Amino acid sequence: MTRLLIECTYVFHHPEMNSGIQRVVRNIINHLPSVQDEAVCIPVIFKQGKLLEVKQLAPDYGDDWRSRLQEKLEKATQKLVQIRNRYWLLHSRLLYHWPWNAFHNAKRVTYVLCRLLSLSFMLPLYLAEWLLKKIEVRPRAFEMECRSDDILVLLDSSWHADFFPVAEKLQQQGVSIVSVIYDLIPLTHPQFCDGPLVQVFDRWFEWIANTANGFVAISGTIRDEVRTEVQRRLGTEQAGNRWFDFFHLGSELDQVGPCKTVRPVLKKLFISGRSVYLMVSTIEPRKNHAYLLDAFDRLWEEGGDVVLCFIGRIGWKNERLIERVKTHPELKRRLYMFNDLSDVELEYAYSHSKALVFPSFVEGFGLPVVEAMQRGLPAMGSDIPVFHEIGGDFMSYFDLDQPDSLARQVRQFESSGVFPAPRTIKDWSWLNWENSARQLVQRVLQQTNVRQYVQSGCDETDDCTK
């Protein structure tokens, strides 16, 4: 039976992360046992130049002292890695300013000083990693042998990784390589990203365009963008040797546990009787939170007693926005921001709000949109192609050039009680994570011609909303 090797390196090493891509990877990996009838699906990671089979995605610690020490060391390692990444990101940003962008010697001296200063966290990191190798009592991944007919599916965020030589070696042995593409935002909208990320992503895409046998995007919109970009880089003839497809993401929140509670301040927000409009996303420029503030400022000036609530961790290039929120006269009155909600609390917010408002400039999919709509929460979104793909006539759309476009829809909804979309949310449905995992596996198998594809779910032209 065909083997699909589903790569999940970043999530394996950072199980605490719960943002977009990490949520997708974790849910797909956790539902692989349910789709083994399609193919043998094996979670794998790259580590120290080797491919390892994952037996357990998240750590499960025991009560003995070695397990407790392992838990503390792994958490310390994760924290130190985050510090290292942020440190060198700041260093990269620094080089774009004077005098570093003008004088080569300034760059060299700064680099040497930064290397010396980095020892303050690199030495503890090396020590923690060495101790982990010595005391690990519950290994979660083991080295494996590949077969020439295996298919390696790069599911995780791999543009910052260093496994390219390993992947190339596997391909030389006959392994097919399939890349899952979440979006091309660093290429198509670099103004919303950090300069170093744009460079890293561009190098990665150049490699993946020349290396991968096929591409699976998370929406039809992104599939078309990927095909266009590969054709631009390789030419029509070479691009014709690759295949391009897509699958859709699921909608459940997988970290909702019975022992977790909702903090009182969040409950208090929703028992006030006022309409609460949610924005759920990392706070970063392309999510366009400022547009929401502009629209709701107009509503509040008119006396509208509606609440705007931002949910999501603080990202990058957002200093002005965060300052605007923190100094806003409506903060903790009709404007709220939560940066660390659990899935239980997010579920509570989805279940008690009036609507989701999502003004992104660009998206690869828009996971909060399907999460909200699947729970019966209607969504207002920016008028971009991918939202039409997943929301269709069940969403309402507003003009990003006119904040009053959204304000008018909120006024209409508040006054009439009728959501301003052609079709009611009650008639909308979406696939779950198991079906999403199955769709991914089926389409990879179909496109690679490994086995006769038997259509048991959505075909390529189905929007999966029925």
ABEGO torsion letter per residue (X at the ends): XBBBBBBAAAAAABAABABAAAAAAAAAAAAAAAAAAABBBBBBBBBGGBBBBBABABBBBBABAAAAAAAAAAAAAAAAAAAAAAAAAAAAAAAABOAAAABAAAAAAAAAAAAAAAAAAAAAAAAAAAAAAAABABBABBBBBBBAABBBBBABBAAABAAAAAAAAAAAAGBBBBBBBABAAAAABAAABBAAAAAAAAAAAAAAAAABABBBBABAAAAAAAAAAAAAAAEAAAAAABBBBBBBBBABBAABBAABBBBAAAAAAAAAGBBBBBBBBBBBAAAGAAAAAAAAAAAAAAGBBBBBBBBEBBBBGAAAAAAAAAABAABGAABBBBAABBAAAAAAAAAABABBBBABABBAAGAAAAAAAAAGBBBBBBBBAAAAAAAEAABBBBBAABAAAAAAAAAAAAAAGBBBBABBAAABBBBBAAAAAAAAAAAAAAAAGABBBBBABBBAABAGAX
